Amino acid sequence: MLYHLLAWLEATFEPTGFQVFAFTTVRASLAAGTALVIALFAGKRIIGFLRTRQLGEQIREGEDAGAVSHEHKAGTPTMGGVIIILALCGATLLWADLTNPYILLAVLATLWMGAVGFADDYIKVVKKDKQGLAEKTKIVGQVSLGLFVGVVLYFLPAYHDQATLTSLPLVPDGTIDYDFLSPLLGVDVGWLIYLPVVVFIVTALSNAVNLTDGLDGLTTGTSAFVALGLIGLVYVTGNAVAADFVNDIFIRGTHELVIFAAAMAAACFGFLWYNGYPAQVFMGDTGSLALGAAIGTTSVMIKKELLLPLLCAVFFVETLSVILQTGYFKYTKRRTGEGKRLFRMAPLHHHYEALGVPEPKIVVRFWIVTAFSVILALLMLRIR
């Protein structure tokens, strides 16, 4: 909104210096600063409101299975993801071009899954139903968002010619095409592969970030580093010169997503002020599902979804640990009649907790791993 106001002032009165706001990097810096300020100042008031209303974390009886105890966290205000969403979307709407379809889609995806997460937190905390939102309802929300994002992108005129292409290192031209059936069949069936891919990415990322949210500051800090990596990836995709330099896909208009990614990183760092150990507030599903949707949708729009296992290495490994734990338990129970576990507890961060590693040390080490994996993801742009 401020961007449009400043553009109007420049066009009408031609004031000296206002041209600087046309630069994406300037507005990205301003969006980051705005998001940080919103998170810090609004966060304190929102936490006070949550504490006054006694909207605290509910610890299920026996959920730690004797391996790890989190009883000391009971009563800590949750639903703090509202702070992240307010800072991220508020800063983006202030400084981004609101006629840009990629910005609108990114904000919508964040709000969409934020609403699903808020409903889950509301049922758990306010209604005192520890089961929260039904899993099927969550999946419906994730899948429907993925379908919406996929359909909009596939049929977006400026995007359509590149819809089924995606960036991939280690191949000669740096890209692959999901639409490999159309030439064989003689009809356009690219959407048959593209839409399921988008649905899978959006659903998987929102679930992965949600699974990682188990220790003070873990998901917040990890998401912040991932968002910093997205700034670089978005810049390359949205800049014709940079994309050509690294032999990557150039998508006109995606440069505005630099503002969104910068606001996301700053919103997470601002929230970390209160969410770091010992946490004064938890983001809850409100924040984790929203962040997962924001990261997944942005990655799809800039054609970097195949880099996600590296960019989001911690999220990927955390999810994989749950899959392996569940699969191995079911397999051994079917073969021997007694289920066995690969890890003391899943997701993986709880395994290290059960081994006696202090919570702050686990969190910091996971941040370091994320920072390293983000650097590797950025370096992969030069490997063609």
MITIGU-608596 format. One line per 4 residues: number of its first residue (from 1); for each residue x, y, z of N, C-alpha, C. Coordinates in steps of 0.02 Angstrom, whole numbers. Layout:
BEGIN
NUM	X,Y,Z,X,Y,Z,X,Y,Z  ...
This chain:
BEGIN
1	41,-60,0,0,0,0,43,63,0  96,63,42,142,120,42,178,126,-25  193,68,-55,225,68,-121,182,104,-172  118,89,-173,73,121,-221,64,195,-206
5	61,213,-142,56,283,-124,117,322,-146  177,294,-133,239,327,-153,244,331,-229  221,279,-265,222,281,-338,177,336,-364  119,345,-332,72,398,-353,102,467,-340
9	134,475,-282,165,539,-265,221,556,-315  259,504,-334,313,515,-381,286,535,-449  233,500,-472,205,515,-537,170,583,-539  141,604,-482,102,666,-480,145,727,-467
13	189,723,-419,227,782,-398,301,780,-417  325,719,-437,394,710,-457,444,736,-404  435,716,-340,481,739,-288,550,706,-295  601,742,-276,669,716,-282,681,658,-233
17	710,604,-258,729,548,-215,678,493,-210  616,505,-231,565,454,-223,575,395,-271  617,405,-322,630,352,-370,662,291,-338  694,302,-280,729,248,-247,682,192,-226
21	618,209,-214,569,158,-193,549,111,-249  570,126,-310,556,81,-365,601,19,-363  657,25,-326,704,-31,-321,678,-84,-272  677,-145,-295,652,-201,-254,694,-210,-192
25	760,-202,-199,804,-213,-142,791,-162,-86  774,-100,-105,759,-49,-55,695,-67,-18  644,-86,-56,580,-104,-24,585,-168,16  629,-214,-5,640,-275,34,672,-259,101
29	719,-212,101,751,-191,164,700,-157,210  658,-115,181,607,-81,220,555,-130,247  538,-180,206,490,-231,228,519,-272,285  584,-288,281,616,-325,335,616,-285,399
33	633,-221,394,632,-178,453,563,-171,483  513,-164,439,444,-158,462,420,-221,497  436,-279,467,415,-343,496,447,-354,564  511,-334,570,546,-342,634,515,-298,687
37	499,-236,670,468,-190,718,398,-215,739  360,-238,690,292,-264,706,297,-323,753  343,-370,737,350,-430,778,371,-413,849  417,-366,856,442,-349,923,391,-311,965
41	358,-262,935,312,-221,974,242,-252,980  217,-280,926,151,-313,929,156,-378,969  215,-410,964,225,-474,999,214,-469,1073  242,-416,1103,235,-407,1175,163,-401,1197
45	124,-363,1158,53,-353,1175,13,-417,1163  28,-451,1109,-9,-513,1094,5,-566,1147  68,-572,1168,86,-620,1220,49,-603,1285  47,-539,1301,10,-517,1361,-63,-536,1357
49	-92,-527,1298,-163,-545,1288,-173,-620,1296  -129,-660,1267,-135,-733,1272,-126,-756,1344  -80,-724,1380,-69,-743,1449,-129,-724,1493  -158,-665,1480,-216,-643,1518,-276,-690,1508
53	-284,-712,1446,-339,-758,1431,-322,-831,1447  -262,-842,1473,-240,-910,1492,-242,-958,1433  -220,-933,1375,-218,-975,1314,-150,-1007,1309  -138,-1056,1353,-73,-1087,1358,-70,-1156,1327
57	-8,-1180,1320,4,-1246,1290,-26,-1301,1333  -58,-1348,1299,-87,-1406,1333,-42,-1466,1322  -18,-1497,1375,24,-1556,1370,-19,-1618,1381  -20,-1661,1330,-61,-1722,1337,-30,-1769,1388
61	-73,-1802,1425,-50,-1851,1474,-17,-1910,1437  44,-1924,1458,78,-1982,1429,107,-1971,1361  105,-1908,1334,128,-1898,1265,204,-1905,1260  239,-1896,1315,311,-1903,1312,335,-1975,1318
65	290,-2019,1333,305,-2091,1336,365,-2106,1380  376,-2065,1431,430,-2077,1478,499,-2059,1452  505,-2040,1387,570,-2025,1358,591,-1953,1371  545,-1907,1361,558,-1836,1369,499,-1804,1404
69	512,-1763,1454,458,-1729,1489,456,-1655,1470  397,-1632,1450,387,-1561,1433,334,-1530,1479  326,-1561,1537,274,-1535,1582,289,-1464,1604  352,-1444,1606,370,-1377,1628,348,-1323,1578
73	329,-1345,1518,307,-1297,1466,232,-1287,1466  198,-1326,1507,125,-1320,1510,105,-1249,1533  58,-1221,1499,34,-1154,1516,69,-1097,1480  124,-1112,1446,157,-1060,1406,110,-1038,1350
77	100,-973,1341,54,-950,1288,71,-978,1220  20,-1000,1184,29,-1027,1117,-12,-985,1069  -18,-1007,1007,-51,-969,954,-12,-906,937  52,-904,955,94,-847,941,111,-838,868
81	92,-888,827,102,-882,755,66,-822,726  16,-798,763,-19,-737,741,31,-679,735  81,-677,777,132,-624,776,170,-628,710  191,-689,691,229,-698,630,187,-679,569
85	124,-702,568,80,-687,511,67,-612,506  55,-580,562,43,-508,562,103,-470,536  163,-488,560,224,-454,538,239,-468,465  234,-531,445,250,-550,376,202,-519,326
89	138,-530,336,88,-505,288,81,-429,292  86,-401,353,81,-328,360,137,-293,322  199,-315,331,256,-284,298,252,-294,222  231,-353,200,225,-367,129,172,-322,96
93	114,-317,128,61,-276,100,79,-202,99  122,-180,144,143,-110,146,192,-94,90  240,-139,76,296,-121,33,297,-157,-35  256,-208,-44,257,-245,-108,205,-216,-157
97	213,-234,-220,166,-215,-272,105,-261,-268  49,-236,-247,-10,-277,-235,-46,-296,-300  -21,-273,-356,-48,-297,-421,-9,-357,-446  43,-376,-411,85,-432,-431,52,-497,-409
101	37,-543,-456,1,-604,-438,40,-650,-391  106,-649,-395,147,-692,-353,144,-670,-280  144,-604,-270,138,-578,-202,70,-596,-172  18,-586,-212,-50,-602,-187,-57,-676,-170
105	-27,-718,-212,-31,-791,-200,8,-811,-138  66,-781,-127,107,-796,-69,72,-776,-5  43,-716,-4,7,-692,55,-54,-735,68  -91,-752,14,-151,-793,21,-133,-862,50
109	-79,-892,25,-59,-958,51,-42,-955,125  -8,-902,145,10,-893,216,-52,-886,259  -99,-845,238,-160,-835,276,-203,-897,276  -205,-932,220,-245,-993,212,-226,-1045,264
113	-161,-1064,265,-140,-1115,312,-134,-1087,383  -125,-1022,389,-127,-991,455,-195,-999,486  -247,-992,445,-316,-1000,469,-330,-1072,490  -303,-1120,451,-311,-1191,469,-276,-1205,536
117	-215,-1179,542,-178,-1189,605,-211,-1155,664  -238,-1095,652,-273,-1059,705,-333,-1099,730  -370,-1129,683,-428,-1170,702,-406,-1229,745  -350,-1259,727,-324,-1315,767,-304,-1293,837
121	-268,-1237,841,-247,-1210,906,-307,-1189,948  -356,-1159,915,-416,-1136,951,-453,-1194,983  -459,-1249,946,-494,-1307,973,-456,-1337,1032  -389,-1338,1026,-348,-1366,1079,-348,-1323,1142
125	-339,-1258,1132,-328,-1212,1189,-392,-1184,1218  -436,-1161,1175,-497,-1130,1198,-551,-1181,1214  -560,-1228,1168,-611,-1280,1178,-587,-1337,1222  -522,-1337,1238,-491,-1387,1282,-497,-1458,1255
129	-499,-1463,1188,-499,-1528,1155,-428,-1542,1131  -392,-1585,1166,-321,-1596,1153,-307,-1627,1085  -359,-1655,1053,-349,-1685,987,-345,-1632,932  -374,-1574,946,-371,-1521,897,-412,-1535,835
133	-395,-1502,781,-430,-1510,718,-418,-1581,690  -469,-1611,662,-462,-1678,634,-409,-1679,580  -368,-1732,578,-315,-1737,529,-341,-1733,458  -399,-1763,446,-428,-1760,378,-443,-1688,359
137	-466,-1649,406,-482,-1579,392,-419,-1540,376  -365,-1553,413,-301,-1520,398,-277,-1537,327  -282,-1601,311,-259,-1624,245,-301,-1592,190  -366,-1587,201,-409,-1554,152,-387,-1482,142
141	-371,-1447,197,-347,-1378,192,-282,-1373,153  -236,-1419,165,-171,-1419,131,-178,-1436,57  -216,-1489,43,-225,-1511,-27,-262,-1458,-67  -314,-1429,-38,-353,-1379,-74,-310,-1317,-89
145	-266,-1298,-42,-220,-1243,-55,-172,-1261,-112  -144,-1321,-109,-99,-1343,-162,-132,-1343,-230  -193,-1367,-234,-231,-1366,-297,-242,-1295,-322  -261,-1251,-276,-274,-1181,-294,-211,-1149,-322
149	-155,-1157,-286,-92,-1128,-308,-72,-1157,-376  -77,-1222,-383,-58,-1255,-446,-101,-1231,-505  -166,-1227,-495,-211,-1207,-549,-197,-1134,-569  -190,-1091,-519,-177,-1020,-534,-113,-1012,-573
153	-60,-1045,-551,5,-1039,-585,3,-1070,-655  -29,-1127,-661,-29,-1162,-726,-65,-1121,-779  -118,-1086,-759,-157,-1049,-808,-143,-974,-808  -94,-952,-767,-75,-882,-767,-41,-867,-834
157	-67,-820,-874,-40,-807,-941,35,-796,-943  61,-755,-897,132,-739,-898,175,-798,-875  145,-848,-846,181,-904,-816,172,-968,-856  119,-969,-898,96,-1033,-927,150,-1068,-969
161	188,-1030,-1009,238,-1062,-1052,293,-1097,-1013  302,-1077,-950,355,-1106,-909,327,-1148,-852  261,-1158,-851,228,-1188,-793,257,-1256,-775  270,-1298,-824,292,-1366,-808,368,-1374,-805
165	404,-1319,-818,476,-1321,-811,496,-1311,-738  552,-1339,-719,578,-1325,-651,653,-1328,-652  684,-1293,-607,756,-1289,-603,784,-1351,-569  838,-1376,-597,871,-1435,-568,946,-1433,-582
169	987,-1430,-530,1060,-1433,-540,1081,-1501,-567  1142,-1505,-588,1174,-1567,-609,1146,-1596,-675  1106,-1556,-711,1083,-1577,-778,1108,-1525,-828  1118,-1544,-891,1152,-1500,-939,1123,-1430,-945
173	1058,-1422,-955,1029,-1356,-964,1000,-1326,-900  1008,-1362,-845,985,-1337,-780,911,-1340,-768  873,-1372,-812,800,-1377,-804,775,-1446,-825  717,-1464,-798,682,-1523,-822,609,-1502,-833
177	573,-1542,-873,504,-1526,-889,459,-1583,-864  411,-1564,-820,364,-1614,-796,318,-1640,-852  311,-1599,-904,264,-1616,-958,299,-1658,-1011  313,-1721,-994,346,-1765,-1042,296,-1811,-1078
181	232,-1808,-1057,182,-1851,-1089,148,-1818,-1149  142,-1751,-1147,106,-1716,-1201,134,-1730,-1270  202,-1729,-1280,228,-1745,-1346,211,-1816,-1370  205,-1862,-1324,188,-1931,-1341,115,-1939,-1358
185	72,-1904,-1321,-1,-1911,-1329,-30,-1862,-1379  6,-1808,-1392,-19,-1759,-1439,-70,-1710,-1410  -81,-1712,-1345,-127,-1665,-1311,-92,-1638,-1249  -116,-1580,-1226,-87,-1548,-1167,-111,-1582,-1103
189	-67,-1622,-1073,-84,-1656,-1010,-32,-1639,-956  3,-1583,-966,54,-1564,-918,28,-1555,-848  -35,-1533,-844,-65,-1521,-778,-73,-1585,-738  -76,-1643,-772,-84,-1707,-737,-25,-1722,-691
193	33,-1696,-708,92,-1707,-667,106,-1644,-625  98,-1586,-655,115,-1524,-620,72,-1513,-558  7,-1521,-563,-37,-1508,-506,-22,-1554,-447  -15,-1621,-458,3,-1663,-401,70,-1644,-369
197	118,-1622,-409,182,-1600,-382,173,-1540,-335  134,-1491,-357,122,-1432,-316,85,-1450,-252  34,-1493,-258,-4,-1515,-199,43,-1550,-150  86,-1593,-176,132,-1629,-132,180,-1582,-97
201	208,-1533,-133,257,-1486,-104,225,-1445,-49  167,-1416,-62,133,-1374,-13,113,-1414,49  85,-1473,38,64,-1516,93,124,-1541,134  176,-1564,98,235,-1591,133,271,-1537,173
205	278,-1477,145,314,-1424,181,277,-1401,243  211,-1392,237,173,-1369,295,175,-1422,350  173,-1486,332,177,-1539,382,247,-1543,412  298,-1535,370,368,-1541,393,385,-1486,443
209	365,-1425,429,377,-1370,475,338,-1381,540  278,-1407,534,237,-1422,592,269,-1475,637  298,-1527,606,331,-1580,644,394,-1555,680  428,-1507,650,490,-1481,678,477,-1437,739
213	416,-1411,745,400,-1364,799,391,-1402,865  447,-1415,899,443,-1452,961,489,-1426,1016  536,-1383,998,583,-1355,1047,583,-1279,1041  601,-1246,1095,600,-1172,1097,646,-1143,1043
217	618,-1107,996,656,-1072,945,679,-1115,887  666,-1180,888,692,-1224,836,662,-1208,767  596,-1209,762,564,-1196,698,573,-1123,677  569,-1078,726,575,-1007,710,643,-990,680
221	697,-1012,712,764,-998,687,778,-1034,622  756,-1096,617,767,-1134,555,731,-1101,497  668,-1079,508,629,-1046,455,662,-980,435  691,-945,483,724,-881,469,783,-892,421
225	824,-944,434,880,-958,390,856,-980,320  803,-1020,318,775,-1041,254,750,-981,215  718,-935,249,692,-874,217,749,-832,189  806,-829,225,864,-794,200,889,-826,135
229	888,-892,133,907,-927,72,859,-913,15  795,-909,31,744,-894,-20,755,-825,-50  779,-778,-11,793,-711,-38,841,-716,-97  895,-756,-88,943,-764,-142,914,-801,-202
233	877,-854,-189,847,-893,-244,796,-852,-283  755,-814,-246,704,-772,-279,738,-718,-321  790,-689,-294,824,-635,-331,850,-661,-398  879,-720,-398,906,-749,-460,850,-762,-510
237	796,-792,-487,741,-809,-532,707,-747,-560  703,-694,-521,668,-634,-543,711,-583,-578  775,-597,-586,821,-550,-618,850,-582,-681  836,-553,-739,855,-583,-802,931,-592,-808
241	969,-542,-785,1042,-545,-790,1070,-600,-745  1045,-602,-682,1069,-652,-635,1050,-723,-657  989,-730,-682,966,-796,-705,1007,-820,-764  1023,-775,-809,1064,-793,-867,1135,-811,-846
245	1161,-775,-796,1229,-787,-773,1238,-857,-745  1187,-882,-709,1192,-949,-680,1154,-1001,-721  1131,-981,-781,1095,-1026,-826,1033,-1055,-792  993,-1010,-762,934,-1031,-726,872,-1002,-760
249	813,-1024,-737,751,-1000,-764,738,-928,-741  718,-885,-788,698,-817,-771,622,-812,-777  589,-789,-724,517,-781,-724,501,-708,-708  477,-673,-757,463,-602,-749,411,-591,-694
253	423,-545,-650,376,-527,-597,390,-558,-530  429,-612,-529,442,-646,-466,492,-607,-422  522,-554,-450,569,-514,-410,535,-484,-349  469,-473,-352,433,-445,-295,434,-492,-235
257	443,-556,-248,444,-604,-193,504,-596,-147  555,-558,-170,611,-541,-126,585,-504,-65  536,-461,-75,506,-423,-20,472,-470,28  435,-519,1,400,-568,43,449,-610,83
261	502,-634,50,551,-676,84,589,-637,137  605,-574,123,640,-532,172,596,-519,233  532,-507,221,485,-496,276,477,-560,317  478,-618,284,472,-682,320,532,-692,366
265	592,-681,341,652,-689,382,650,-643,443  633,-580,431,631,-531,486,576,-547,536  519,-569,511,464,-587,556,484,-645,602  521,-693,574,544,-750,614,596,-728,666
269	642,-685,645,693,-661,693,660,-619,748  610,-580,730,574,-541,780,537,-585,829  506,-638,803,469,-684,846,518,-723,890  578,-736,864,629,-772,902,648,-735,966
273	639,-670,967,653,-630,1027,613,-657,1086  553,-680,1073,509,-706,1126,507,-783,1127  525,-814,1072,518,-886,1065,583,-924,1082  638,-887,1089,701,-919,1107,699,-947,1178
277	742,-995,1192,742,-1029,1256,759,-981,1313  721,-983,1368,657,-1018,1377,600,-978,1345  560,-1010,1306,509,-976,1266,456,-941,1309  440,-880,1289,385,-844,1320,320,-857,1284
281	326,-883,1222,267,-898,1182,286,-951,1130  238,-993,1111,247,-1042,1058,207,-1019,997  232,-1036,937,196,-1016,877,134,-1058,865  134,-1120,889,77,-1164,878,70,-1182,805
285	17,-1217,789,3,-1235,719,-12,-1173,678  -35,-1120,710,-49,-1058,676,12,-1034,638  70,-1036,671,131,-1013,640,165,-1065,597  169,-1128,621,206,-1179,585,174,-1196,518
289	108,-1204,516,75,-1219,453,79,-1160,405  74,-1099,431,78,-1040,388,148,-1033,358  200,-1044,399,269,-1039,373,283,-1093,322  259,-1153,335,268,-1208,287,236,-1192,220
293	176,-1165,223,141,-1147,161,177,-1090,125  202,-1042,163,237,-985,133,301,-1008,98  339,-1051,131,402,-1076,101,387,-1120,41  339,-1166,48,323,-1211,-7,297,-1175,-68
297	250,-1129,-58,220,-1092,-114,273,-1048,-149  315,-1015,-110,367,-973,-140,415,-1016,-181  434,-1073,-155,480,-1118,-191,451,-1141,-257  387,-1157,-256,353,-1179,-318,351,-1122,-369
301	335,-1062,-346,329,-1005,-393,395,-988,-427  451,-999,-392,517,-982,-421,552,-1044,-449  516,-1099,-453,543,-1160,-484,603,-1190,-447  601,-1187,-381,657,-1214,-341,633,-1269,-294
305	576,-1301,-310,550,-1351,-264,594,-1413,-258  634,-1428,-310,678,-1486,-307,741,-1473,-265  751,-1410,-246,806,-1393,-200,784,-1396,-127  720,-1407,-115,694,-1404,-46,726,-1455,1
309	740,-1518,-21,772,-1564,26,839,-1538,52  872,-1496,13,936,-1466,34,924,-1400,70  883,-1357,41,868,-1293,72,836,-1302,141  790,-1349,146,754,-1363,208,776,-1430,237
313	841,-1440,241,868,-1505,261,842,-1528,329  839,-1482,377,816,-1500,445,743,-1522,442  700,-1484,407,630,-1503,400,625,-1572,367  666,-1583,316,665,-1646,279,684,-1705,324
317	739,-1697,361,763,-1752,404,714,-1765,462  686,-1712,490,637,-1720,544,578,-1761,520  553,-1746,461,497,-1784,432,517,-1855,418  576,-1864,389,601,-1931,373,607,-1973,436
321	628,-1943,491,635,-1981,554,568,-2007,578  515,-1968,569,448,-1990,589,425,-2047,544  438,-2041,479,418,-2093,431,454,-2158,446  520,-2154,458,560,-2213,473,539,-2245,539
325	528,-2203,589,508,-2228,655,442,-2267,650  393,-2236,617,327,-2267,611,331,-2330,568  366,-2326,512,371,-2384,467,407,-2443,499  462,-2429,534,501,-2483,566,461,-2514,623
329	425,-2473,661,384,-2499,716,331,-2547,689  297,-2526,636,244,-2569,607,273,-2632,578  331,-2626,545,362,-2684,513,384,-2736,566  418,-2713,618,441,-2760,670,383,-2790,709
333	330,-2751,718,272,-2778,754,238,-2832,713  237,-2822,646,206,-2872,603,249,-2935,599  316,-2927,601,360,-2984,594,371,-3021,659  376,-2985,715,394,-3016,778,339,-3012,831
337	288,-2972,817,234,-2964,866,248,-2910,917  309,-2882,914,328,-2828,959,361,-2772,920  332,-2713,922,359,-2657,885,423,-2630,915  472,-2616,872,535,-2587,894,544,-2518,862
341	587,-2478,892,598,-2410,870,670,-2399,847  678,-2360,794,745,-2341,772,773,-2285,816  730,-2240,837,750,-2184,879,716,-2189,946  745,-2158,995,713,-2158,1061,646,-2122,1059
345	643,-2072,1016,581,-2034,1007,585,-1997,941  530,-1987,909,527,-1949,847,477,-1892,856  489,-1836,821,542,-1819,772,612,-1819,803  661,-1810,760,731,-1820,778,754,-1777,837
349	729,-1715,843,752,-1672,897,735,-1702,966  680,-1738,970,662,-1770,1033,707,-1830,1047  734,-1861,995,782,-1916,1004,843,-1890,1041  868,-1833,1020,927,-1804,1054,911,-1781,1124
353	849,-1757,1134,828,-1739,1201,829,-1800,1247  804,-1856,1220,802,-1918,1260,872,-1943,1276  921,-1925,1234,990,-1945,1247,1024,-1900,1299  988,-1847,1319,1015,-1803,1371,1048,-1740,1346
357	1044,-1727,1280,1073,-1665,1254,1028,-1606,1274  1056,-1553,1303,1015,-1496,1324,977,-1465,1265  917,-1443,1279,874,-1415,1226,907,-1357,1188  936,-1308,1222,967,-1253,1184,1023,-1276,1137
361	1061,-1327,1158,1115,-1352,1116,1088,-1385,1053  1034,-1423,1060,1002,-1455,1002,979,-1402,953  946,-1351,979,919,-1298,936,974,-1262,898  1026,-1242,932,1081,-1205,900,1114,-1249,847
365	1124,-1312,862,1157,-1356,814,1113,-1366,752  1048,-1371,762,1003,-1377,704,1004,-1312,663  1010,-1255,696,1017,-1192,659,1080,-1193,616  1135,-1217,645,1199,-1219,609,1194,-1264,548
369	1162,-1322,557,1152,-1368,501,1110,-1334,447  1058,-1297,468,1016,-1262,419,1055,-1210,381  1095,-1170,417,1135,-1119,384,1182,-1149,333  1212,-1206,350,1257,-1240,304,1219,-1267,243
373	1161,-1297,254,1123,-1325,199,1095,-1271,153  1079,-1213,181,1056,-1156,140,1112,-1132,95  1173,-1127,122,1231,-1107,82,1242,-1157,25  1237,-1221,39,1245,-1272,-13,1191,-1265,-67
377	1130,-1251,-45,1075,-1242,-94,1090,-1184,-141  1117,-1129,-114,1134,-1072,-155,1192,-1087,-202  1240,-1127,-177,1296,-1146,-219,1276,-1191,-277  1222,-1228,-267,1199,-1274,-320,1177,-1236,-382
381	1161,-1171,-375,1142,-1132,-434,1198,-1127,-485  1261,-1134,-461,1318,-1129,-507,1340,-1197,-534  1308,-1251,-511,1326,-1317,-535,1278,-1337,-590  1297,-1328,-651,1254,-1343,-708,1290,-1391,-756
